[in-house]
Each structure stands twice: as C-alpha cells, then as structure tokens.
Amino acid sequence: MILSDYTIKKMIGDGTLEISPVTDDQIQPASVDIRLGRTFSVIEDSSAGIVDLENEIQYKTITADRYLLLPGQFVLATTMEYIRLPDDLTAFVEGRSSLGRMGLFIQNAGWVDPGFAGEITLELFNANRCAIELSSGRRVGQLVFARMDRNAEHPYRGKYQGQRGATGSKVFLDEG
C-alpha cells in the first residue's frame, strides 16, 4: 500500500518515520519531495583507466552550493534529507520528469530498504550537449513510501547504513 500525505505526516509527527529537514510543502499527495544536498563526488582517474570491482574506488568529493555537470559527466550527489525508515516501510526514489526532460538523469538503486537510515546518494548523469548547473536545495526527486505486510525479518543494516554525503560504491566489500 502506498502511503498518503495524511499517513506520511502522522508518521513523521509520531517519530516512526524520520525525514529531516522536511517542510510541509515537500509533502505531496503520495510522496515527499527530496532536495539536492551540498556534496558531490566523482571517481578519481586511475593510471590504468579501469575501475574494477575488487578494490576500493577513490573519489574526489567537494562541498558546494552549485555544481556544473558537464555533458556526458557522471557525479554522485546526496539529498539534503536524512531519512530513517521503520522495519515495515520501504521507499522508491523517483527523479523529477521536468529535470529528465533537460537530459538530467537522476537515479539511485531506486529502492530504499526497510530499516535504512541515512542520506540518499543519487547518481546523476548529464545526457545533454550543454552543461547543467545544479543547485543545492533544488527539488530533484521524490520518495514514494509503501508499507509491507509485516516487519522485515532482516531489516537493512548494510554497508551504507548511516551514510552522509555523496557516498561512493562499496562493492569491493561484497563477498561474491
């Protein structure tokens, strides 16, 4: 079941769902708008010119109110909002159509597991031929919440739990 604005407000009010900071105008009929934060990370160039899955990837991270995303460039960014989901709630991350129509692709894994806490790292790609200026505080997407039929048996406690800022891949920690 997708949560309504009424239920989202109630859960934020009673503390079972944390979204911080959040304003009333971010809460839509069936979602919450998320805004672009102030940290951006790009993969550092390597001498081999190859990114592999076995070793830790090095990132260059900057903090800024504005970021110029060049044509064909990929950058990690973060949301302003820190979220904490209860063990019976999941969320879908959706980019804004208005930005997609400019060639700005906004993605993450698309899914936030029950029990996750942290800022959401977004993957941004500029498919346009022109640079796109990004501004912190700008609405870039929305979270759509869905209640599960019961609490997760194993809520998320993984390698990205508690993340803040544009967090790079930790795939090198995977066992297989």
N, C-alpha and C positions, 0 to 999 in steps of 0.2 A: 504494500500500500504506500503510495506517495503521500508525504506529509503536506498538509495545508499550511497557509500562513498562520492560522489560528494555533495550530499544534506546534509549529516552529517557535512562535512567540512564547507559548506556555512552557515549552521545554527549556528555552533559554532563561525564562524567568525563574523556573524552579531549579535550574542548575544541572538538569540531566543532559543537556546539550550545551556545549560551550562554543561560542564564536566571539572572538574578541580581537580588536574592537568591532562592533557592529552598530549600525544606526537603523532606526525604524524604516527609513526609505530604502534600505537594502533588501528588506523582506518583501518578496513578491508573492503572488497568489499560491505558487507551488515550488518556490525556490528561494535562495538567498544569493544576492549578487556578491561576487568576490572581486577585490581590487588588487591591482598590481602593487607589490611591495617595492623596496628600495635596493635589493641585492640582485646582482646579475652575475652569472658565471659562464665562462667559455672554456672549452678544452684547450689546454696548453699544447702548442705544437711540439711534436716529438721528433727527434733526429731521424727516426726510421719512417716517420709519416704514417704510422699504423697505430690504431687503438686496438688492443686485444682485451679479451675478457678475463684473463688470468691475473693481471697486475692492476694495482690501483692507478686510476686515471688522475692526472694532475689537472687542476682547474685554476684559472685566474678569476678571482672574484673581486667585483667592485661594488661600492655602495654609492648610489647616485639617485637624484630625483628624476633625472632624464637619462634615457639610453637610446642611442641611434642604432637601430637594427638595419644593417646593410642588406642589399639584395642578395638572396641566397644564403644569408647568415642564420646560424642556429645559436640560440642562447638559452640558458636556464634562468628562470626568474622565480620569484616567490610571491605568495599572496601577502597582503597586509594582515590578513586574519589568521589567527591561531585557532584551530578547532580541536575539539575533543568529542569523539563520538561514544555513546554508550555501547554496550556489548550487543544490543539488539537493533542497531541502526547502521545503515550503510549510506554512502552518498556517491552520486555520479557527478563528475566535473564536466561541464559543458562550456565551450568557448562561445563568445558572442558572434552571432551571424553578421552584425554590422562590421566587425573587425575582419572576419573571414572574407568578406566582400572586397576588402582592401588588399587581400593577399597575406594577411597575418594569420598563420595557423597557430592555434593555442590548444595545447594538448597536455595531458599527463597520462598516466596509465588509464585515466578515465574513470577510475574506481577508487573509492576510499573505504577501506575495510572497517568493520565494526571494531571498536576499541582503539582505533588510531587516535593519536594526539600529536599535533604539530602544525607548522605552516605547510601549505601545499606547494610543492615545487612544480612549476609549469615549464613545459618545453615549448619555446616559441621559435617559429621559422618564418622568414620573410620570403614569400614566393613572388613578390612584386619586383618590377625592374627599378623601382625607386626605393630609397631608404624610408623607413618608418620610424618616426620619433615616438618613443614610449615614455609615458609619464607615470610616476608613482601616484597612487590614489585613484587612477582611472579604472572604471569598471571593465574587467576583461572577460568575465565569465560568470557562471552561476553554479551553485551546489543544489542538486535535487536529492532530497532525502527519502529513503524507503525503509519502512520498518520490516524487520524479519519476523518469521513466525515464532521465534524464540531466541533467547540469547545464544550467541555463538559459543560452541563448545571450546574453541581455541581462538579467542579474540586476538587481534593484531598486537604483537609485542616485538615486531621485527626490527630490522636494521635501520629503518628510517623513523622509528618512534621518537617523538620529542624534537624532531628536526626544526631548525630555524634557519631562515635564509635559503638561498638557491643551493640546494644540496645535490652534489654530483652523484653519479652512479656508484653503487657499492656492489656491483655484480661480481667483483673479484672475491667477495666473501661467500658466494654461493658454493655449495658442495658439488654440484654437478651440472 
